[in-house]
């Protein structure tokens, strides 16, 4: 079989990878550029790649039998490039103050975006696995990037060892599934499983469980979350933001596509397994978050709690639930980036990251305190903000799939989460600041914060445009499952 | 021809040994070695399935090659991070890396 490959379909990924190499070279040969401007340059590359991927809006074609280029891919390409660009901009000041070797730093962020794109685009398990490792490896290095910071070293070590351990499980699971179904293509696996499943061996189910474990690690679901708080606390803050948004979103993009296309026929077998994971994740994430003293650890546990809500969308897998899940993920990523923007800006000024050190922030930087308040309220799911709308749609989709009890549990833990977010807000507004001086205004940081906050409000008050785009995207994975076999191999002209 | 079961059992034993190593060892380098053992078990699995169940396509073999390559990259990366920790703190045991606790 000789499938001719149309390399142009991967142009955004080539652009990102090429831009990463370009950034390293620029840093090497043009030292006069300055460390901050390097970050903006990297962000420019990510934005360009995101724009380039818009060429394939409403297109549905394939790269070989390796990657789908359709609305689902385009949606996530734009989303991931947006996250990458935001992180580059937010890193600019932090990196120039505190880290060595900025060229490689930005290059690795861009490569992580390439990996994330590949995970969303993958049409079969090998592509997905390689993309997943590209993303993970970039993140391992970035987590340990502060060379002389002991916590960063330690975080990198833990993340790396546990990541390698979990990817071994994931691979063994792929192996068993390949053995049981004879294919690594999602669609073909789905076809085999939707036929007579009585003669499928238990190895298949073991493989499925192992894959869920491996994926659970990538998205930090309990009980595979042990590395999360340490990795989040030790990593440089912009990288914490990157792990909590990009790595999670890419994990779910892959999770959703794999389960919608390949494992949907077995939904009765894994639904309650995932539902159980979801409950455990919500409980541990939200309850342990209450006793945290460090803002990064607090956000780490809160992000674990959010993963619980997202898993609910997988447990209730249907087209509505898939759209709701992606919408909640986008809302969560935007909100989370807004929260991290505030944490990064505060750290740039003071170098502090304990929650009690936020006291009196409202007097010293009112806009920052307001931004962080909005972001935290949105994470807790207060009305007006993105968190409420997206959670509402998600819980509704779950309730329609007879998982009302699960939606009830999720709503309960949303209330619990409000408590620990309010602790931070109380420190900022009611605490007495140690000094009264105002902080200087970081214009670039505030611009980014304003844009993200606007996104939070947009998704909270008028989510329809975003929802329509998301629905177009998730349509493609559900439709292609029904029509498989009828598609052309490649979109050769 | 040797039945496929033999290969699968070998692979399962290797995988379990690797898993035991990861959970029982304290030294980061030895944990890494155990992870490698697990990955090699995966490779045996893939090759066995490719040869016995699906001899006309190469998916399993190609997968095995990629797993080997990625495992090599993984070792390089992990050793660099372990070395960093050793230079800064003179430790290589994972239970001594305990600055952060929940």
Interface residues (C-beta under 8 A of the other chain):
Chain A: X125 X126 X129 X130 X133 X137 X140 X141 X144 X147 X148 X150 X151 X153 X154 X155 X156 X157 X158 X160 X161 X164 X165 X168 X169 X171 X172 X174 X175 X176 X178 X179 X182 X183 X184 X229 X230 X233 X234 X288 X297
Chain B: X8 X15 X18 X22 X28 X31 X32 X35 X38 X39 X41 X42 X45 X46 X49 X53 X54 X59 X60 X62 X63 X66 X67 X70 X73 X74 X77 X78 X81 X82 X84 X85 X88 X89 X94 X97 X99 X100 X102
